[in-house]
Amino acid sequence: MVENRIIKRILLIILIIAGISMVVSAQDAVGMITYLEGIVDIHRDGEIIELFDNDVGMEVYNQDLIETGDDGILEVEMITYRNSGTKVVVSENTAFFFEISGGSRGTKATLPMLSGSLAFKVQKLAGNEELNVQTGTAVMGVRGTEFEVVSAPEGSVLVVCVEGQVACEDDNNRQQLAQAGRVVEKRSGERIRKVDVDVGDERLYKEFWVGQREQVFKAGAPTFIRAYSQQYLSLQPQFAEAYQKVIANRDLLLRYGQESGGNNGVNADLMMIYSNVSKDLIPARGIFVLFEQVFYSVKVLEKYHSQGIGISQISRRLSSVDFFNEFNAYQSGVAAQLATMHYMFKLFTNMAEKASPAGSMMGDIFSSGNNPLGSSGAPSGTVPNSSF
């Protein structure tokens, strides 16, 4: 009796911390590559796999992170919805991953976008199906539409919708609706807002917006680079500590998380193991999510810095040149650690499924509002204003 009460209390605490969400099996495909060109990598199960033209037709799985290079373009058709035909077009210099959950309540697909641009053509979703796109400062909820989400180098986001509607919400729960004749933008440090345009000119406005935001970034590049690099340097030791805590549980995760699928009843021993592992992994997840977003933001800034844009002093003892030299020296190693973390949390989710018949207790803890420029204030220094 005492043991049962302890187990129930542990289960309740975990549910409160993490939320409940049935997760699609790690072995189930969530999409298929239908077009591919240029440099494209998939981060899967702790490995970074380079794709080639003959990989068209390759399946995409839950928690796969896709990253395109300077000339990389990819198209993925999602196969998790009742109505097939929902397509994701990935532009160059883009990074995002799939978080798909499902069950009796329907399918929920969340695509956290770390950098770049994603375009969607969504078939009509059923009443219990969802598609969300998340960035560091906004979340876009979709229902049967054709739209594009574009991020600028300093972290601003634009949502262009030419068919249907996209509900956009910033990190302060303010909402705007993107649709034909109205785009929505969220600039770093500012409120989300709508911009009315002529119907049919939405994509033309997107090109104008991209050009204007790049000018804004270039004019204030030292300020933006300083803000992101300081955030990176602050988070790096926290991530290193979180990584070590997760790796310390690697053997248990590999033993109990290789296969997904719940049991018919509560497994008391596995619940206790899961509870102990959770003490390290749930706090580590928060640091991991934030650090990964900053890492990919710095990767974007490095491309500009390598062209001589934004060369400056980050601090009294550290120049931007020194910072990016060190960043580049360790970039591949950090990317490998991030890929490993994705795999460990994938195993953790599977472990949760087997620990309780209620399914995964991981929940969706990819949180918005992680932009180092903040939701309400820009970094110190003067950031030029654009004319629109």
Secondary structure, DSSP 8 states (H G I E B T S, - for coil): -HHHHHHHHHHHHHHHHH----B--TTSEEEEEEEEESSEEEEETTEEEE--GGGTT-EEETT-EEEE-TT-EEEEEE-SSSS---EEEE-SS-EEE-EEE-STT--EEEEEEEESEEEEE-----TT-EEEEE-SSEEEEESS-EEEEEE-TTS-EEEEEEESEEEEEETTS-EEEEETTEEEEE-TTS-EEEEE--TT-HHHHHHHHHHHHHHHHHHTHHHHHHHHHHHHHHHHHHHHHHHHHHHHTHHHHHHHHSS----SS--HHHHHHHHHHHHHHHHHHHHHHHHHHHHHHHHHHHHHHTTTTT--BSSSS-BHHHHHHHHHHHHHHHHHHHHHHHHHHHHHHHHHHHH-TT---------S---TT-SS---SS-------
